[in-house]
């Protein structure tokens, strides 16, 4: 059973995570946080050392939700190609998935934090590596089962695949046109079938 303090901390993180993700670390004011939570500055900072610690916890919350959704997509039953198709299907609806998160945490926090928050920048890079590793593991298992053949290492292929996916996410976000996601994922499905 969670204590009242643990519940308050969890509430704050869940509530401010989309705020930080939308407005960025610098762009999020204390009044944004108090308005979102309905708590005082003292109540918020009674649970977190400072704004940086709260922002990092908020990113970790969104990152955990994203990584769990990717696990769900990649852990479907079936062949390696079924798992990769499930990954593409997930990203076709990625804009809908990330709406309650305040947008793509990897893109938003990764870009926003580059020059103003080293801890957040490092956390975003770590999430990228984790995503690439999850995709690489699916590819490696497929190679080991002789289901697929790839011309490069599984990790290198995973990095290239994720780069194209994340590029589509960026273009879709910037232009506010989901066709970038849909068209790129459809193209990647064809490319993956042809390459593997």
C-alpha positions, 0 to 999 in steps of 0.5 A: 500500500502506498503512503500518502506522500508516495501517492502525492509524488506519483500524482505530481509526476503523472500530472506535470509529465505532459506539461514539461514534455509540451513546454520544455524544461526552460519553458515550463514555469512554476505557475504552469506546474501549480496550475496543473497540479492544483498544489502550492510551490511548497507542496511540489518542492516538498516532494522534489529537490528542485525543478531539474529533479522533477523534470527528470522524473517526469521524463522518466515517467513518459519514457517508461510508458513509451518503452512499455508500449514498445515492449507490447508491440515487439512481444506479439506472438509470431515471426520476426516479420510479425513483430516488425509489422506490429512495430510499424503499426504502433508508429502509424498511431504514434501521434495518438499514443503520445497525445496524453504524454504531451508529444513524443518524449524522445523528440521533445526532450531530446531536442529541448534539453541539448543546451540547457539540461545535461541530465535530461539530454543524457536520459533522452539518449539512454532511452534512444539506446534502449529502443534501438536495443529492443529492435536489435534484439528482435532482429538478432533473434530472427537471424538466429532462428533463420527467419531473416537475413540482414546485410549488417549487424542487428544493432546497426540495422535497428539504428537505421530503422529507428532513425527513419521512424524518428525522422517521420515522427519529427516531420509529422510533429513539425508539420502537424501532418500525420501523413509523414508517419503513415506514409513512412511506416507503410514504406518501411514495411515494404523496405523491411520485407525487401531487405530482410 
